[in-house]
Amino acid sequence: MDPYIKDLCEVIQNGEMENTYKMVWIRSIVETCVLEPSLQTIHFDKLSKKIFGYYWNQTIYFDLEQSPNPQKRPEIYQLVVEEIERYRSQYGYQPQWFSRIENKVDVPIKKISSILTKDVCWRFPKVGRTTYNLYDLDKKSRTISLHNPSLLVDYSKVLFDLINYRWTQKLEEFNHSPRISKKVRGTDREDIKRSPLTKYKKYLDLENPEHICFHTGKKIEDENLSIDHVLPWSYLFSDDLWNLVYVDRSYNSSKGNQIPNEETINKLESRNLTLMELVKSKSISDKNIEDLQLSVTDGLVKKFWVGCQG
């Protein structure tokens, strides 16, 4: 491996991190090199928009905290959270990939650029008492000059994998959330897709043929019938029969990613027991039923509910 890349991997893997700034910083640099291979000097403004996008995608889809204290978030991340709140108030809770709605978002590029100047740009190359010569930094002009950007392009896959690995490690420290590695890879590849839930209708109809809303207890009109997750999809990043119920579409759109209360969780556990008995009586057996059985025997609903509360 090239000595420069070896040094960079050492910094990514062993640099001290209080939050995830260092990972978004180096990821934005490598990605810029991949997209613009001839660019040797990079202005912080160019990196700022990418960093905003990384945090946007991980937050709007998965609510992943990027530091240990949600009451004292890193400045850049807090800016993203505030902009997401503004976006949701105007456009609703349906998550959208940043690149698809950036014209609707006010990205504070200059403010982010200023924050990068104060902190991560000079901290990143340090590991213990050693400062690695990874780039020439000009804080006054808010630029970095790379010694050999083509190397970052050549080793980009290795670097992205290592960045995601270290990023995942830190997120696991800050979040009580399952499948974090999968969530990081998902936002990395822009391939987050919500699968249609209609395939679960045949199971839900067994226990709820009258289509009574799980939350309101009222009958749902056919045009308003919706299938929804009780524990937020943003937390589980998975569609599981044991977490799906019929709800009224109007209620579903208003609740967002709220964590359910204990009464709702108890109700879901009771529903799962009833559904389990029904599928047994009809000798239905497949992967979804196996997962339903596991949720009942292992108490997964209550375990995940406790976990998503942090």
N, C-alpha and C positions, 0 to 999 in steps of 0.2 A: 504493500500500500504506500502511496505517496506520503512523504513526511508531513506535508501540509495537511492533508486529509487526516492523517493519524493524529496530529495535534488537535484538529477540529473535533474529531470524535472523542478525544480525551476531555475536551471542554464540555461537550454536550453530555457526556456520560457522568462526569464527576464534578462539574461545577456546582457550587452551592446555590440553592434556589429557595427563596421565601414564597414565591408565587410562580406563575407560568410565563412571566415576561420573557425570560431568556429563550424559551422554546418558540414563542411567536416571533421573536426577533430574528433568530437564525432561520426559521422556516421561511419568513418573508424574504430574506436575503437569497436563500437557495432558489426559491420559486422565481424571484425576479431574474436571476441568472439563467434559469431554464427558459423563461419566456423571452428574455432579451440577452442572448449570449454575448453580444458584442459590447454590452454595457459594463464599463469597469468602475465608474464612479456612480454611486447610488445616493440620491437625496432621500432624507427621512420621510418627506411627504409621500413618496412612492411606496415606502414600506408601511406607512401609517394606515393607508386604505386597506392593505392586505391584512394587517393585524386586526383592524376593526372587523373585517369580514370573518376572520377565524373565530373571534369571540362571539360575533353575532350568531353564527351557525351553531356553535356548541351551546349557546344560551337559549336561543329561541326554540331549538328542537329538544334539548335535554336538561336545561336549567343547571348546567354544571358550574359549580363555584370554582374560581381560579386562584383562590387563596384560602388560608385556614380560618379567617374570621369574616363571616358575611356582613358583620356590622362595620367593618373597616376594609372595604374592598380596594384593590389597586385602582388607581385613578382611571386608567384606560378602560378597564373592565367596567367600572362604575358608569362611565360615559356611555358604554354600549348598553348596559342595563336600562339606563334612563331613556335612551333612544328607542329601545324595544318597547318600553312602556308607552311611549308616545305613539309609536307605530300601531300597537295593539288597540289603543284607544280610538284610532282613526280607521284602521282597516280590519280589526278583528283578531281573533286568536289563532287562526290557521297559520302554522309556521311556514315561512318562505325562505328559500336559499338566498343569501345576500346578493349574489350576482344578478338575481332575477328581479329584485325590487330596489336596487341601490338608488334609482332615480327618485324613489319615494322617501329616502332616508337622508337626514342631514348628518353627514360624516364630518366631525370636527377635526379635520386633517391637521391644521396648524397647531391645535391644542395637543393632539397626540404626538406630533413631531417634537413639540417642546418638552413633553414628558419623557420621550425617548432620549432627548439630549441630557436631561438631568440624571438619568438612571442607567438603564440597561446597556446603552451603547458602549460605555467604558467598563462596566462591570462584567459583561459577558466573557471576555477573553481570560478572566482570572480564574485560576484553580488553586486555592490555598495562597501561597506566596508567589506563585508563578503566574506571569502574564504572558500569554502566547501571542505571537505576532501574526494575527489572522487578517488584519486590515489596517489601513491608515485612517485614523479618525480625525475629522475636522469639525469640532463641536460648533465653531462659529458659523460655518456655512451649512451645518447639519448634513454632512455627507460622510460616506465611507468610500475608500478606494481599495478595491480588491487586488491582490497581487496576481492572481491567476483565476479569473472567473470560470474559465473553461473546465478547470478541475472540479468545481462545484457542479457543473453540468454533468460531467462524466461520472461522478460518484453520487448523483442526486438520489438515486433509488436507495442506496445504502444510507445516505444522510436522512432522507425522509423517514425511513423505517426506524432509525435510531432516535430521531426527534419524537416520533409518535410513541415509541416505547417509553422514553423518559417523561414525556408529557402525560402519558397514561399513569405512570408511577405517581406523579405529583397529584393528579386528579383523584386517584384512589385514596390519597391522604386527606383530601379536602371534601370528599363526597361519599355518602353512604348510598351508593348507587350500583346496581349490577351492570355487567356488560360494558364497562367503561372503555375497554380496548376496542370493542366493536363500534362504539359510538364515535370514538376518535377517528377510526378508519372510515366510518361512514361519512363524517363531515369532510374528511380529507379528499374523498373521491367524488363528492357531490352526487351520491347515489342513494340518498335517503328517500325511500318510497314507502308510503302507507298502503299496504296491501288491502284489497277489497275484503270486507268482512262478511259478505253475503254467504260464503261457504259454511259459516257457522250457524246459519238460520235453521238448518234441519235439526241441530241439537237443541237450540234455544226453544224451538217450537214444541219439543217434547214436554218441557217443564212449564212453558208459558204460551200455550196455543192461542190465548185470547189477546195477546200482545198488550199486557199491562205494563205501564212504565215502571221500571225498577225504583225510581226515585220519587215519583209523585203518586204512584198507586192508581193512576187513572188510565183508562183505555186509550190507546194511541190510534189515531186515524191512519189509514194505510199510507197516505202521502207524507205523514210525519214520522213514520217508523224508522228508527235508526238503531244501529248496534254500536255500543260504546264500551270503553274500558273503565272499570271502576277505579282501580289504581292507575294513575296516569301513564299513558304510553310513553311519555317523555322520560319517565323513570325506568320502566321495565324494558323499553325498546323491543317489544315482543307482543305478538297477538296470541293469547292463550284462552282457550275456552273457559277455563275457571275464572277468568277476569272479565268476561264479556257478558253484557246484559242488553235487553231491549230498553230503549229510552225514547222519550219524545224529542224530536229533532230540535225544537225550540229550546228545550231545557239543556240539551247537549251543547248547543252553541254558546250558551250563557255561562256555563260552569268553568270553561277553560281547563287549566291543569290543577285544579284544587285537589288537595289531599283529603280523602273522605274521612268522616268521623268514625268513632268506634262502633256506633250503632249500625252504620252502613256496612262496615266490615263484618260484623256479626250476621247481618242479613245476607251478605254474599256467601259466607261460610254455610249458612243454612240452605241457601239456594243450591250450592254445590252438592251438599249431601242429598238433597231431593233429586237433583239431576243424575247423580251417580246411581241411585236406586232405580231410576227409570231406565237408564241405558243398560243396567244389569238385567232388568226384567225382560228387555227386548233383545238380549244377547248381542248388543252392539259392542264392537271392539276395534279400535284403531289407535293411531298415535295421539289424537286429541283426547280420547277417553283415557288412555294411559296417563297422560299429563294431568287430567282431571283427578284421577285416582291418587296420583302422587301429591297433588295439592291438598287433598283431603287427609291422607295418611300422615303427611309431613307438616301439615299446618302452614303451607306456603303463604296463604292469604295474610295471615296475621304477621308472619315473619317479614314479608315484604312491606307490609303497612308500617311496622315499627321502623324498618330500615329507611323508608322514604321520608320519615320525619326527622332523620338525622340523629 
